[in-house]
């Protein structure tokens, strides 16, 4: 899968971004994601995600659902009016990338518990290929790092993930959390795009 194919799979979500420099930079990072991100289920066991995020392309559909939840809330100023347009754009980008290395840089059979930190490091390592400033990279990685919320420890890892503390971290975690709830049923078309 080439970079353009990867970008096309998230084109609808990228079009939510208002800042053209942010959009261009997000496309660069999306193009660098491993192919498996666009192909695997959101949950390696199937226990923790709704049916739409299982099977081929499930992780991509989970990501799209999380981004769409954020986008819909951004359209309601009574909920998210305190965020600037740039903050909204950066949170959308963070949601597009939050599970980008869920199975590691090289695909492993199971989810890598430390995947929030893996993708944060990967984004930082590739910053020079983008037009993101240090402050913008820090914002994106800050909100991604804590997206697991209270599930920040694991019996099989010594890593302790940060918990959400800022309003931006809490918002990104909330969107990811809602996209993983089994009672929500999001309808997708044959191209893995959300049906309206």
C-alpha positions, -999 to +999 in steps of 0.1 A: +000+000+000+015+033-010+013+066+009-015+080-013-036+048-007-032+053+031-041+090+029-072+082+007-085+058+034-087+088+058-096+115+033-130+123+047-115+127+082-086+148+069-111+171+052-125+180+087-092+198+094-094+235+087-057+245+089-041+235+056-006+232+071-020+208+097-038+188+071-006+185+049+015+175+079-011+149+091-011+134+056+027+129+059+024+110+092-006+089+080+015+080+049+042+067+073+019+044+092+024+006+088+001-011+063-014-033+090-031-002+106-055-002+076-061-039+077-063-054+112-092-055+137-093-029+165-090-057+191-068-087+186-091-108+209-125-092+200-134-086+236-131-048+239-146-033+208-180-032+190-187-054+160-180-027+135-144-026+146-138-063+143-125-081+112-105-067+083-102-029+085-116-028+121-089-006+135-094+019+107-132+019+113-126+024+151-103+053+143-129+068+119-156+065+146-134+082+172-127+111+148-163+114+138-174+115+175-150+144+180-161+162+148-198+159+158-190+174+192-170+202+177-201+212+158-219+218+191-204+249+207-222+243+240-199+213+244-166+223+228-168+261+223-139+266+246-115+250+221-098+271+193-100+258+157-063+249+159-068+229+191-098+211+175-077+203+144-048+189+165-072+167+185-087+154+153-052+145+141-043+129+174-074+107+171-064+097+135-030+087+148-037+074+183-036+037+174-012+041+145+013+016+160-012-005+180+006-037+171+041-021+172+062-007+144+065-043+130+032-060+134+029-083+164+001-108+169-013-088+199-018-052+209+013-036+223+003-022+257+027+007+253+013+016+218+004+052+229+041+059+237+053+041+206+032+063+182+042+094+202+079+086+197+073+078+160+055+111+155+084+130+172+110+110+152+093+121+119+085+157+128+112+170+104+092+155+075+062+177+085+055+214+090+043+209+126+061+231+152+075+217+184+045+231+203+021+214+179+039+180+181+040+183+219+002+189+219-005+160+196+017+136+215+004+149+249-031+140+241-023+106+224-001+095+253-030+093+278-057+080+254-060+047+273-074+066+303-077+046+335-064+015+318-028+027+322-012-005+337-009-041+324+001-073+341+024-081+312+043-047+311+062-026+335+052+005+315+028+029+333+009+051+308-001+086+318-037+092+327-056+121+312-052+153+332-057+183+308-091+190+292-075+181+258-063+147+270-097+140+286-115+149+254-093+126+232-097+098+257-135+103+258-138+101+220-116+069+219-136+054+248-170+061+231-158+046+198-149+014+217-183+010+234-202-021+223-236-005+225-227+020+198-234+007+163-218+028+136-227+019+100-200+018+074-202+015+036-180-009+015-151+016+015-150+017+053-166+052+054-193+061+079-227+062+064-247+094+071 
